[in-house]
Amino acid sequence: MAVAPSGDVCVTDLNNHRVQVFDSDGAYLEQWGTEGSGDGEFYEPFSVALDGDGNVYVVDRGNFRIHVFGLAPSATESTSWGHIKALYR
């Protein structure tokens, strides 16, 4: 799990192949990801981290890769979480 500067908490959900986001009081906010091997899909997401630029890094253990997502929306994004920025294999 990782905590964003806003206090929101990102948690990987290994068996359901997704990332969930909760506020600082533990209330569910949103989730992203499904089982698969495409961009933005996971197979056993194992770990999550955030950097100082607001990027979310998700270790996708089953697909042997790391996804990088944008935390804050840009002018072209419609959601605040889950916009994939890069994929490393």
N, C-alpha and C positions, 0 to 999 in steps of 0.2 A: 504494500500500500504506500501511497505518497500523498502528501498534503500540499495543496496549491497555496499561493500567497493569500488568496481569498478565504482560506480556511476549509474549502471543499476538499474532500478526501476521495482519491481514486483507488479502487480496489480491483485486482484481477480476480476473475471468477473462472478458475481452471476448468472445472467440469462442464460449465455452461458456455465456454468459449467466448467470453465477453469481458468488458471493463465496465464497472458500475461506478457512479459518482454520487456521493452523499454530501450534505452540508455539514457544518461543524457541530450541529446538534444530532446528527445521525439520520436525518430525513433523506429519503431517496430523492435524487434529482433526475438522473437519466442514466442511460447505458448505451454502449455501442459495441458492434462486433457480432458476428455469427460464426458458426463452425464452417471452416473452409480453408482454402489456400490462396484465394484471390486477395487483391489489395483491400486492406481493412478487415479481412477475415482472419480468424485465429484458429489454431488447434492447440489447446492447452496453454493459454497465456499465463506465464509463470510469475512475472515480476513487472513492476511499473515504477518509473522515476520521472521527476520533473526537473527542468533546468531553469536558470534565471531568466531565460527569454520566453518562458511560457510554453515550451514544447513538452509533450508527454511521450515518453519512451516506453514501449511495451515489448517485453521479451516474449516472443511467440515460440515456445519450446518445441512444440510438435512440428512446426514448419521450419525450424532452424533459422530464424530471422528476427530482426528488430524492426518494429513499426515506429515511426515518428509522427505524432499528431499535433496539430495546432491547438492551443488551449483557448486563446482569445480569437474572436471572429475578426476577419478582415473585411474589406469592402466587398469582396466577392463570395464570402462564405455566409451561409444562412443559419448555421448552428454554432454554438460556442464550444462544443466538444466534438471530437471525433473526426475532424477534417484531416485526412492523411496528407502528410507533407513529404515523406520519404520512406523508403523500404530498403533495409540492408540485409543481404543474405551472406 
